[in-house]
């Protein structure tokens, strides 16, 4: 098991964002994290990567408690790619090379440079190597970020809306690439590209303050479509559809006094 989360709770200024989250991933899994805005999807990824410290609960990566790991060790274990990549005055090649930092001991080696070159080719951005990233489009920036993540050689990849700045064709191409990468790296990806995602994902973690897990056999187009009208205050609509009950009826039932 590469990732295990036990009873995780997180709050911003005493406002609960995540409650009693328990979840695990094994090698080879490609899991989409779905949910409405404000439901805690990005917060969950940041708790996994130790950017946020949960109020309660524990995150284990490769069997080790993340809270007790140093930043370099966390970088060895997993990589987090944020939704927005800030442009800066470095070339794409140098930006990707930064991903080798956890592996560098006595300076950049030829092996490191070869890893960068291979990642640029894999993402089809070799021709952008010497271009400054503050001169790139959003889609190009995102590909540079993914290439940097690849050269880090993580045991787990966390992606937050990786295709937010990429056109429809680019999204399809990206998820096809993700499927290939998933042969070697387990991936947890936050996305709103539901129709594209549904062709490639193996399971869904529906986050709406709490988390409901659904394997591929349960996932249908109807279930995915229910994510659009859902608000952070409602119960998980995918969970409702999975059990064959109308979305609104079950929400009204949840509000009844017990």
N, C-alpha and C positions, 0 to 999 in steps of 0.2 A: 504494500500500500504506500503510495507516494505522498498522499495528503490525507490528514484526518483532523477534523474540527469537532470539538466536544463542547456543547452547551455554551456557545459563544454569545455574549451580549455586549452591545456597544451603544453608547449614548453621546450626543453632542450637547453639552451644557444641560445635563439631566433630561434631555429629550431623547427617548429611546429610538434608535434607528434599526438595530438588529436585536432580535430576541430569541434566545434558546436555539441557536443555529448548531445543528450537528450534521456532518456531511463528510464523505470520504471519496477519494479518487485512487484508482489503481493505474499502473503503467498501461499505456495504450488507449486511454479514454480521451474523448473529445466532448466536453460538456459546455453547452451554451447556458449562460446565466441571463434569464429573461425577467422582466418586471417593469412596472411603471416608473416614471420619473419620481425620484425621492424615496424609492423603496429600499435603498441600501445596497445596490449592486456594486458600485464603485467602492463604497466603504468596506464591503466584504473583501474585495481584492486587496485593499490596503491593510486590512487586518491580517490577511494571510501572509502578506509580504513584510509585516512588522512595521509598516509606516504608521499605522494606528495601533495603539495598545488597547485591547478589549477590556471592558469593565469586569467581566467574568468569562470563564471558559479558557480553553487552550487550543492552540493551533500546532499540529505536529507536521513537519516536513521530513520525509524519509525517516520517520520514527523519532525525530528529535523535536523538542519543544522550541518553537521559533523564538520565544521571549528570552531564551538563554543563549542564543547564537549571536556571534559578532556579525557586523555588516558584511565583511568579506566572505564569511561562511554562508550567509544567506544568499549572497550573489553567486556562490558556487551551486547552491541548491535550486534557485528559481530566479526568474526574471519577470519584471512587471513593466508592461508597455502602456503608458498613460494614453488617455483619449486625445489630448492635445500635446503636440510636440513643439516646443518653443524653438524657433529658428535662431541660429547664431552664426557668427563669422568663422565657421570651420568648414572644411570640405567634407563631402559625403564619405570619402575614404577615411579621413581622420575620425569622423563621428562614429563610423562603424568600428574602427579600431579600438575605440574606448570600451567596447564590449569585451575586449580581451583582458581588461584590467585584472580580473580575479585570477588569471592564469599567468600573468607576467611576474617574474621573479628578479631577473638580472637584466632587464631591458627587453625591448621588442625583438622577437626572433623571426627568422624566415618563416617558420611554421605559422606564427601569428599573422604575418602578411598574407600568406597563402589562404588562411582561413577567411580573412577579410575579402580577398579577391573572389573566393568561391561563393561567399554569401552575396556579394554584389551581382555576380552572374546568376545565381539562383533566383534573385528577385528581379532580374532583368534590368538592373540599373548600373551596370558596369560603365556605360557611357556617361554617367553622372559623377564618376569618381572624384574628379577635380573641381566640380561645381560647388560653390558655397551653398550651404543649406538654407541661408536666408534669401536665396534667389529661387527657391523651389516652390512648387505647388503643394497643396495640402496632401495630395495623393503621393507625390514623390517623397515628401517628408515622412509619411507613414511607412513607406517601403524602406527607407533608410533606418527607421526605428526598428523594424522587424529584422533587418539584416544585422543590426547591432545586437539584437536579442539572440539571434542564431549563433553568432560567434562567441557568445558567452557560454554556450553549451550547457544550458540549464537542464535540471531533471524535471522541471515543471515550468510551463509558460503561462503567464497571466496576461490576457489582452483585454483592454477596456475600449470598446467601440473602435476596433482597428480599421474599419472601412468607412468611418464617418465622413472623411474627406475624399472618398473615391467614388467615381461614377459607377453606374450599374454594371457595365462590362467588367470594370476593375474589381468590383465586389465578387463577381462570379469567379474571376481568375484568382483572386486572393484566397477564397475559400477552397478552391481546388488545390492551391499550393498548401494551405493549412492541412488539408487531408493528407497530403504527402508528408508534411513535417510530422504529423501525428503518428506516423509509423515508428518514429524514434522518440518523440517527446509527448507526454500527456499535456493537454491544453485545456484551459478554462477561459472561455471567451464571453465577455459581456457584449451583447449585440441587440440591435433593433431590426436588423435585416432578416426578418423572420422567414420569408419565403426562400431566400437564398440559404439561410442557415439550415432550414429543414432538410435540404438535400444532402447535407454533409455531417450533421451532428449525430452523435451516438446516444446522447441523453440530454435532459433539460433540468436545470436547477432554477425553479421559479422562486424568485426572491420578492417578498412583499412584507418586509419587516421580519417575518419568519421565512423558512425555506421549505419548499416541497420538491422532492426529487421524482423525476419521471424517466424511465428508460425508453429506448427507441420504440419498443413495441406499443407503448401507450400514446405516442405522439401522433396527432392528426392535425390537418390544416385548421379544423374548427377550433381545436385547443389553442393553437398559436394565434388565431385571429382574436381570441378573447383578451389578449394582452393589451390591445390598443385602447379600449374604453376604461380599463381598470385604473383605480386610483390607489394611492398608498394606504388608504384607510380601510380598503375592502379586503376580504379574504382572497386567497389565491384562486383566480378563475380557472386556471388550467386544472387545478385539483378538482374543482367542481365538475367541469366537463368530463374529466377522466372517470368520474363516478356516475356519469349519465344524468345529472340533475341540472335544471336550468340555473344559470348564473344569478339572476335577480332573485329568484325564489330562495336560493340558499343564503344569499346575503341578508335578505329580510329575516330568514330563520335565525341567522347568527345574532341578530339584534334583539330577538325576543328574550324577555327575562326568563331566568331558569329557577 
